[in-house]
């Protein structure tokens, strides 16, 4: 595709162009008659078909109910995109470029002046003449070369780029791949093939430079392709919810949208992360609310005891066959009668192993009553030992969080969401309830980890056909030590993870090892404008180094005159002497340097990023912003909550 213009248009593309023109005419007829617009492109479309399918989708915005077959490309509104598709520049166009203007005139005058200086009537072909001619010709050639080189860069973007790099060759085209954006120096789409995409990505950059915009672009393609996703949003922006709703409506998938929004329970589905998984998994989710404390022996002892307590209680509840939520766990950790009732249920049901484990666990909290001499459970000691964990669980059992998460039959089960390709949006009320919001994100992430394990245990043919996408916006606030293992195992489960954060310090809160594991397990890295010089230097090191050649050329001339003394003239017939010399030096050196320096990264503007793919391929990319026509927004209306059927806990 690259290097072809309309004047040298391949004949193999003409039928596709004719089909698109006919489709546009047909669409005009249908729009006048009020019938819905529909488009259909085959899964095995050639690049030419892909190109013009994109062009049509960009120019004609379909109403609600549009249906695409899988494999067609969702195209957002992007300045200059159509211009690039229909005005690609070839070398023939460069050679035909007109030479005009002040800069071109100065370049030609400099080149011609250099030639005139070598005429015999002027400096001639001596050292001074050649040096002067070479200098003027060099200046003129540089100006003209810059002019012609500029023709090779397609100016498809409507603003001047502060940073321009020579991007690597594009990876092979994959019609089922994922588009990251458009390469800045060629305006060609950067598409990551699906096998490479499953190897995860990460997005780094300061606030307001385009991380969420890129996430929307990626999620829109995921929704359009029929895949599922989970978006954990740390900003609680209702505009993001409306945008996600519009994406789903545009793709005909409004019924797949599920929302966890404890900040406004009336616009949230119910969710209980304590129902799925065995006792060990549920205990791990609850204990994830407690900060890691490996360097503190006392705190680590408390954390281990909390794990044993939750594990024992959950195993006992599972044995009785009852369902439970956060409020139930809170009661069990603070009420002696509730624990005694649970013990009697186990004994009555014949669950001897679970009853023995619970009895041994509670034995450490029993004391002898001085009045009666009978052992009884000292609930104050239980509260003293597990009061911190109980308080953390209590925040999910009451208030607005309780309205969303206290459900024995929740509408959201993460395992089902992954297997059924649902569109799940987790809204974190970080401003008003920051601690509870971070805890919710950690719970959801831990539940997601259990879902990954269950999907990984399935046969390959039962795993998601389209890889499930997990987009973790502002991930630095809720990252845990288990993230490294998630990246390692999610790939085999056909689950893609994309964390977005602002600085490397967000991942180093729990140690440099976690940051190394996350960055080492992401095949595609996207770097937006950094906010600090230290972060810019780290980005530059992550992008990598290369051997850079430095060349220098220098020219010089010398002239000497020698006047013989009068005595030598008379006695030896000596004459005056004159000598001259010319020198031309050329040197070349190679040294290792950064492919993109930290100063270059600071020049990135909004929507611009540097993408590192497959370890050594570097691209300067422009990220498209996804927008919808106001008429379409009015037609789909505001977000409407879905209430899917619930299944029994199992």
C-alpha positions in Angstrom: 0.0 0.0 0.0 2.8 2.4 0.8 4.2 4.3 -2.1 1.1 4.2 -4.3 -0.8 7.3 -5.3 -4.1 7.7 -7.1 -2.2 8.5 -10.3 -0.5 5.1 -10.0 -3.5 3.3 -8.6 -3.2 -0.5 -8.7 -5.9 -2.0 -11.0 -6.6 -4.6 -8.3 -8.1 -1.9 -6.1 -10.4 -0.6 -8.8 -13.2 -3.1 -8.1 -13.1 -2.3 -4.4 -13.3 1.4 -5.2 -16.3 0.8 -7.4 -18.0 -1.2 -4.7 -17.5 1.6 -2.2 -18.8 4.2 -4.5 -21.8 2.1 -5.2 -22.3 1.6 -1.5 -22.1 5.3 -0.8 -24.8 5.9 -3.5 -27.0 3.1 -2.0 -26.5 4.6 1.4 -27.8 8.0 0.2 -30.9 6.2 -1.1 -31.5 4.4 2.1 -31.0 7.4 4.3 -33.6 9.3 2.2 -36.0 6.4 2.5 -35.4 6.1 6.3 -34.2 2.5 6.2 -31.3 1.5 8.5 -27.8 1.6 7.2 -26.0 -1.7 7.1 -22.5 -2.6 6.0 -21.0 -6.0 5.5 -17.4 -6.9 4.7 -15.9 -10.4 4.5 -13.6 -11.7 7.2 -10.8 -12.5 4.7 -10.7 -9.0 3.2 -7.6 -7.8 1.4 -5.7 -4.7 2.5 -7.4 -2.8 -0.3 -10.9 -3.9 0.9 -9.8 -2.9 4.5 -8.7 0.5 3.3 -11.9 1.4 1.6 -14.1 -0.1 4.3 -12.4 2.2 6.6 -12.9 5.2 4.3 -16.6 4.5 4.1 -17.0 4.0 7.8 -15.3 7.3 8.4 -17.3 9.4 6.0 -20.7 7.8 6.7 -21.7 7.4 10.3 -24.2 4.6 10.7 -27.3 4.9 13.0 -28.1 2.6 15.8 -28.4 -1.0 14.7 -25.4 -1.0 12.3 -24.1 -4.5 11.9 -20.6 -5.4 10.8 -19.2 -8.9 10.2 -16.2 -9.7 12.3 -13.0 -8.6 10.6 -14.1 -5.2 9.5 -12.3 -2.3 11.0 -13.8 0.3 13.3 -12.6 3.7 12.4 -12.7 6.8 14.7 -12.8 10.3 13.5 -9.2 11.4 13.0 -7.9 14.6 11.4 -6.3 13.9 8.1 -7.1 10.2 8.0 -9.0 10.3 4.8 -6.5 12.7 3.3 -3.8 10.2 3.9 -5.7 7.3 2.4 -6.4 9.2 -0.8 -3.2 11.2 -1.3 -0.3 8.8 -0.7 2.9 10.2 -2.1 5.2 8.1 -4.4 8.7 8.9 -5.5 7.3 9.9 -8.9 5.3 12.6 -7.2 8.5 13.8 -5.5 10.3 14.1 -8.8 7.4 16.1 -10.2 7.3 18.5 -7.3 7.5 22.1 -8.4 10.4 24.2 -7.3 9.3 27.6 -6.2 9.4 30.0 -3.3 12.2 31.9 -1.6 13.9 28.9 0.0 14.1 27.0 -3.4 15.3 30.1 -5.1 18.1 30.7 -2.6 19.1 27.0 -2.9 19.4 27.2 -6.7 21.2 30.5 -6.6 23.7 29.1 -4.1 24.4 26.0 -6.2 24.8 28.1 -9.4 27.0 30.7 -7.6 29.3 27.9 -6.5 29.7 26.8 -10.1 30.4 30.4 -11.2 33.2 30.8 -8.7 35.2 28.1 -10.4 35.4 30.1 -13.7 38.9 31.2 -14.7 38.0 34.8 -14.4 37.1 34.4 -10.8 38.7 32.0 -8.3 39.3 29.3 -10.8 39.9 25.7 -9.9 42.4 26.5 -7.2 42.0 25.7 -3.5 40.0 28.9 -2.8 37.7 28.4 -5.7 37.0 24.8 -5.0 36.4 25.4 -1.3 34.1 28.4 -2.0 32.2 26.4 -4.6 31.9 23.4 -2.3 30.6 25.5 0.6 27.9 27.3 -1.5 26.9 24.1 -3.3 26.6 22.4 0.1 24.3 25.1 1.5 22.1 25.0 -1.6 22.0 21.2 -1.7 21.0 21.1 2.0 18.2 23.5 1.5 16.9 21.7 -1.6 17.4 18.3 0.0 15.3 19.4 3.0 12.6 20.5 0.6 12.5 17.2 -1.3 12.8 15.2 1.9 9.8 17.0 3.2 7.8 15.7 0.3 8.5 12.2 1.4 6.8 12.9 4.8 3.0 12.8 4.4 1.6 15.8 6.3 -1.6 14.1 7.3 -1.8 15.9 10.6 -3.1 19.4 11.1 -0.4 20.6 13.4 3.4 20.8 13.5 5.2 17.9 15.2 7.8 18.9 17.7 9.3 15.4 17.6 10.0 13.4 14.5 11.9 10.1 14.5 12.6 7.6 11.8 10.1 4.8 12.8 10.8 1.2 12.2 9.3 -0.8 9.5 5.7 -1.7 10.1 4.8 -5.2 11.3 3.0 -7.5 8.8 -0.6 -6.5 8.4 -3.2 -8.6 10.3 -6.9 -8.0 9.5 -7.8 -9.3 13.0 -5.1 -7.2 14.7 -5.4 -4.2 16.9 -4.7 -0.6 15.7 -2.6 1.5 18.1 -2.6 4.6 16.0 -0.9 6.2 13.0 2.8 6.4 12.5 3.8 10.1 12.6 6.4 10.2 9.8 4.3 8.1 7.3 0.7 8.3 8.6 0.3 4.6 8.2 -1.7 2.6 10.7 0.3 0.6 13.3 -1.5 -2.7 13.7 -0.4 -5.3 16.2 -1.2 -8.9 15.2 -3.4 -10.8 17.6 -0.7 -13.3 18.7 1.6 -10.3 19.6 -1.3 -8.5 21.2 -2.0 -11.3 23.7 1.5 -10.7 25.1 0.1 -7.6 27.0 0.8 -3.9 26.8 1.5 -1.0 29.2 0.8 2.7 28.8 2.9 5.4 30.7 2.5 9.1 30.7 1.5 12.1 32.7 -2.2 13.1 33.2 -4.0 14.6 30.3 -1.8 13.5 27.4 -4.0 10.8 26.0 -3.8 7.5 28.0 -7.5 7.2 28.4 -8.1 8.3 24.8 -5.9 5.5 23.6 -7.7 3.1 25.9 -11.1 4.1 24.4 -9.6 3.5 20.9 -8.5 0.0 21.9 -11.7 -0.8 23.7 -13.9 0.3 20.8 -12.1 -2.1 18.5 -12.5 -4.8 21.2 -16.2 -4.2 21.4 -16.6 -4.0 17.7 -14.8 -7.4 17.2 -17.2 -9.0 19.7 -14.7 -9.4 22.5 -15.2 -8.7 26.2 -13.4 -6.3 28.4 -13.1 -5.0 32.0 -12.3 -1.3 32.5 -11.3 -0.2 36.0 -11.4 3.5 35.9 -9.8 5.4 38.8 -11.3 8.8 37.9 -15.1 8.3 38.3 -15.9 10.2 35.2 -19.5 9.8 34.1 -18.5 11.0 30.6 -16.4 7.8 30.3 -19.5 5.8 31.1 -21.5 7.6 28.5 -18.7 7.1 25.9 -18.6 3.4 26.7 -22.4 3.2 26.3 -22.2 4.9 23.0 -19.5 2.5 21.8 -21.6 -0.5 22.7 -24.7 1.0 21.1 -22.8 1.8 17.9 -21.7 -1.9 17.7 -25.1 -3.2 18.6 -24.0 -4.5 22.0 -25.8 -2.3 24.5 -27.1 -5.4 26.3 -23.6 -6.5 27.2 -22.7 -3.4 29.3 -22.4 -4.1 33.0 -21.4 -1.4 35.6 -20.0 -1.5 39.1 -20.6 1.9 40.6 -20.7 2.1 44.4 -20.7 5.9 44.2 -24.2 5.8 42.7 -25.9 2.4 43.4 -29.0 3.3 41.3 -26.7 3.1 38.2 -24.9 0.0 39.2 -25.3 -3.8 38.9 -24.8 -5.9 42.0 -21.5 -7.6 42.5 -20.2 -10.0 45.2 -16.6 -11.1 44.8 -17.0 -13.6 47.7 -19.1 -16.1 45.9 -16.8 -17.5 43.3 -13.7 -19.6 44.2 -12.6 -21.8 47.0 -11.7 -20.8 50.5 -8.1 -20.1 49.7 -9.0 -17.8 46.8 -11.6 -15.9 48.8 -9.2 -15.5 51.7 -6.5 -14.1 49.3 -9.0 -11.5 48.0 -9.9 -10.4 51.5 -6.3 -10.2 52.7 -5.4 -8.2 49.6 -7.1 -5.3 51.4 -4.3 -5.4 54.0 -1.1 -3.7 52.9 1.9 -6.0 52.4 4.3 -6.1 55.3 7.2 -8.5 54.5 9.7 -6.2 56.2 7.6 -6.0 59.4 7.5 -9.3 61.3 4.6 -8.3 63.6 2.4 -7.0 60.7 3.3 -10.0 58.6 2.2 -12.3 61.5 -1.1 -10.5 61.7 -1.6 -10.8 58.0 -1.0 -14.6 58.1 -3.5 -15.0 61.0 -6.1 -13.0 59.1 -5.6 -15.3 56.1 -6.1 -18.4 58.3 -9.2 -16.9 59.9 -10.9 -16.0 56.6 -9.9 -19.4 55.1 -11.4 -21.3 58.1 -14.6 -19.3 58.2 -15.2 -19.5 54.4 -14.5 -23.3 54.4 -17.1 -23.7 57.2 -19.7 -21.6 55.4 -19.1 -23.5 52.1 -19.7 -26.8 54.0 -23.1 -25.6 55.2 -24.0 -24.7 51.6 -25.0 -21.2 52.5 -24.2 -18.0 50.6 -22.6 -15.0 52.3 -21.4 -11.5 51.8 -19.2 -8.9 53.4 -21.7 -8.1 56.2 -21.9 -11.8 57.1 -18.1 -12.0 57.5 -18.1 -8.9 59.5 -20.6 -10.4 61.9 -18.7 -13.6 62.2 -15.6 -11.7 63.2 -17.4 -9.7 65.9 -20.2 -11.8 67.3 -19.7 -14.9 69.5 -23.3 -16.1 69.0 -22.9 -16.1 65.2 -19.8 -18.3 65.5 -21.5 -20.7 67.9 -24.4 -20.9 65.4 -22.0 -21.7 62.6 -20.4 -24.4 64.7 -23.8 -26.1 65.5 -24.7 -26.0 61.8 -21.5 -27.9 61.0 -22.0 -30.5 63.7 -25.7 -31.0 62.7 -24.7 -31.4 59.0 -22.0 -34.0 59.8 -19.2 -31.8 58.5 -16.6 -33.1 60.9 -13.5 -31.9 59.2 -14.7 -28.3 58.9 -16.1 -28.4 62.4 -12.8 -29.6 63.8 -10.9 -26.9 61.9 -13.2 -24.2 63.1 -13.1 -25.5 66.7 -9.3 -25.5 66.7 -9.2 -22.0 65.3 -11.6 -20.7 68.0 -9.8 -22.6 70.8 -7.1 -19.9 70.9 -9.7 -17.3 71.8 -11.5 -19.3 74.5 -11.0 -18.4 78.2 -12.4 -19.9 81.4 -15.1 -17.9 83.0 -14.0 -17.2 86.6 -17.6 -17.4 87.9 -18.8 -20.5 86.2 -15.6 -22.3 85.4 -16.8 -23.0 81.9 -14.8 -22.2 78.8 -16.3 -19.5 76.6 -15.3 -17.6 73.5 -13.8 -14.3 74.3 -15.0 -12.2 71.4 -13.0 -9.2 72.6 -9.8 -11.1 71.8 -11.2 -12.0 68.4 -11.9 -8.3 67.7 -8.5 -7.3 69.0 -6.8 -9.7 66.7 -8.9 -9.2 63.5 -10.4 -5.8 64.2 -8.5 -4.2 61.3 -9.6 -6.8 58.8 -13.1 -6.6 60.1 -13.2 -2.8 59.6 -12.0 -3.2 56.1 -14.7 -5.7 55.3 -17.3 -3.6 57.1 -16.9 -0.7 54.6 -18.3 -3.0 51.9 -21.1 -4.2 54.0 -22.9 -0.9 54.6 -23.7 2.3 52.9 -23.6 2.7 49.2 -21.0 -0.1 48.9 -23.3 -2.4 50.7 -26.2 -1.7 48.3 -24.0 -2.9 45.5 -22.0 -5.7 47.1 -24.4 -7.3 49.7 -26.1 -9.7 47.3 -26.5 -13.5 47.4 -27.4 -13.5 43.7 -25.2 -10.8 42.1 -25.7 -9.8 38.5 -22.0 -9.7 37.9 -19.8 -12.8 38.1 -16.3 -12.1 36.7 -15.8 -15.6 35.4 -19.1 -15.4 33.4 -18.1 -11.9 32.2 -14.9 -13.3 30.8 -16.4 -16.3 29.2 -19.4 -14.5 27.8 -17.5 -11.5 26.5 -19.3 -8.9 28.6 -18.4 -5.2 28.7 -17.6 -4.5 32.4 -17.0 -1.0 33.7 -15.7 -0.5 37.3 -16.1 3.0 38.5 -14.0 3.9 41.5 -15.2 6.8 43.7 -11.6 7.9 44.5 -12.4 11.5 45.4 -15.1 11.0 48.1 -14.2 7.5 49.3 -10.6 7.0 48.3 -9.7 4.1 50.7 -12.8 2.1 49.9 -12.4 2.8 46.2 -8.8 1.5 46.2 -9.9 -1.5 48.2 -12.7 -2.3 45.7 -10.2 -2.1 42.8 -7.9 -4.6 44.7 -10.8 -6.9 45.3 -11.9 -6.8 41.7 -8.3 -7.4 40.5 -8.0 -10.4 42.9 -11.3 -11.7 41.6 -10.0 -11.2 38.1 -7.0 -13.2 39.0 -9.2 -16.1 40.1 -11.1 -15.8 36.8 -7.8 -16.1 34.9 -7.0 -19.3 36.8 -10.4 -20.8 36.0 -10.2 -19.9 32.3 -6.6 -21.2 32.1 -7.8 -24.6 33.4 -10.3 -25.0 30.6 -9.4 -26.8 27.3 -8.0 -24.4 24.7 -11.1 -24.7 22.5 -13.3 -23.4 25.4 -11.2 -20.3 26.1 -12.3 -16.9 24.7 -12.0 -16.9 20.9 -11.4 -13.2 21.0 -8.9 -12.4 23.8 -10.6 -10.7 26.8 -9.2 -7.2 27.5 -8.4 -5.9 30.9 -7.7 -2.1 30.9 -6.5 -0.8 34.3 -6.6 3.0 34.2 -4.5 4.8 36.8 -3.3 1.4 38.0 -0.7 2.8 40.3 -3.2 3.4 43.1 -4.3 -0.2 43.4 -1.5 -2.4 42.2 -0.6 -5.4 44.4 2.3 -7.8 44.6 0.3 -10.5 42.7 0.2 -8.5 39.5 3.4 -10.0 38.2 2.0 -13.5 38.2 -1.2 -12.3 36.5 0.8 -11.1 33.5 2.6 -14.4 33.3 -0.5 -16.6 33.4 -3.1 -14.4 31.6 -1.5 -14.9 28.1 -2.2 -18.7 28.1 -5.8 -17.9 29.1 -6.2 -15.6 26.1 -6.6 -12.5 28.3 -4.8 -9.2 27.5 -3.8 -6.9 30.3 -3.1 -3.2 29.8 -2.2 -1.2 32.9 -2.0 2.6 32.5 0.0 4.6 35.0 1.8 7.9 35.3 5.3 7.2 36.6 7.5 4.2 37.3 7.2 4.9 41.0 3.6 3.8 40.8 4.9 0.2 40.2 7.8 0.5 42.6 5.7 1.1 45.6 5.9 -2.6 46.3 9.5 -2.9 45.1 11.5 -2.7 41.9 10.8 -6.4 41.3 7.2 -5.8 40.5 8.0 -3.0 38.1 10.5 -5.3 36.3 8.0 -8.1 36.1 5.2 -5.9 34.7 7.5 -4.2 32.1 9.2 -7.4 31.3 5.9 -9.2 30.5 4.5 -6.5 28.2 5.4 -6.9 24.5 4.0 -3.4 23.5 5.0 -0.4 25.5 3.4 3.0 24.9 5.1 6.1 26.2 3.3 9.4 26.3 4.8 12.7 27.5 6.4 12.2 30.9 5.9 14.6 33.8 9.3 14.4 35.4 12.9 14.2 34.0 13.5 11.0 36.0 10.6 9.3 34.3 11.7 10.6 30.9 15.1 9.1 31.5 13.6 5.7 32.5 11.4 5.8 29.4 14.4 6.5 27.2 16.2 3.5 28.7 13.2 1.3 28.1 13.0 2.4 24.5 16.7 1.3 24.1 19.9 2.3 22.5 21.4 2.0 19.0 24.8 2.6 17.3 24.8 6.2 16.0 27.3 7.3 13.3 28.7 10.8 13.5 30.4 12.2 10.4 32.5 15.3 10.0 34.2 17.0 7.0 36.7 19.8 7.1 38.7 21.6 4.4 41.6 24.0 4.6 44.1 25.9 2.4 47.5 27.4 3.1 49.8 29.7 1.2 53.4 30.7 2.0 55.7 33.3 0.5 59.5 33.4 0.8 61.6 36.5 -0.1 65.3 35.7 -0.7 67.9 38.0 0.9 69.7 40.5 -1.4 73.0 38.8 -0.8 71.7 35.4 -2.0 70.1 37.0 -5.0 73.5 38.5 -6.1 75.7 35.6 -5.2 73.5 32.6 -5.9 70.8 34.0 -8.1 68.1 33.1 -5.7 64.6 34.1 -6.4 61.5 34.8 -4.2 59.5 31.6 -3.4 55.7 31.0 -3.1 54.0 27.8 -2.1 50.4 26.7 -1.4 48.6 23.6 -0.1 45.0 22.3 0.2 43.7 19.8 2.7 40.4 17.9 2.9 39.7 15.7 6.0 36.8 13.3 6.5 36.1 11.5 9.8 33.5 9.0 10.9 32.8 7.7 14.4 30.2 5.4 15.9 29.0 5.4 19.4 26.0 4.1 21.3 23.2 6.5 22.0 19.5 6.5 23.0 17.0 5.9 20.1 14.8 8.6 21.7 16.4 10.9 24.3 14.6 12.1 27.4 14.6 15.6 25.9 12.8 14.3 22.8 10.2 12.6 25.0 9.5 15.9 26.7 8.6 17.3 23.3 5.6 15.0 22.8 2.3 16.7 22.5 -1.2 15.6 23.4 -2.2 12.4 21.5 1.5 11.7 20.5 3.4 8.8 21.9 6.4 6.6 21.2 5.5 2.9 20.9 8.0 0.1 21.4 6.9 -3.2 20.0 8.6 -6.6 20.0 11.5 -5.2 22.0 13.3 -3.3 19.2 10.7 -1.7 16.9 10.2 1.9 17.7 7.4 4.1 16.3 6.3 7.7 16.7 2.5 7.4 16.8 -0.5 9.7 16.8 -3.5 8.4 18.7 -6.9 9.0 17.2 -9.7 10.5 19.4 -13.0 8.6 19.1 -16.1 10.8 18.8 -19.7 10.3 17.7 -22.1 12.5 15.8 -24.5 14.4 18.0 -27.4 13.0 16.1 -26.3 9.5 17.0 -25.8 10.5 20.7 -29.3 11.9 20.8 -30.7 8.7 19.3 -29.1 6.3 21.7 -29.8 8.5 24.7 -28.1 8.4 28.1 -26.8 5.3 29.7 -29.4 2.7 30.7 -28.6 0.0 33.2 -29.0 -3.6 32.1 -30.3 -6.3 34.5 -29.1 -9.6 33.2 -30.4 -12.9 34.6 -28.5 -14.3 37.5 -27.3 -17.8 38.1 -27.0 -19.9 41.2 -23.7 -19.8 43.1 -21.6 -22.8 42.4 
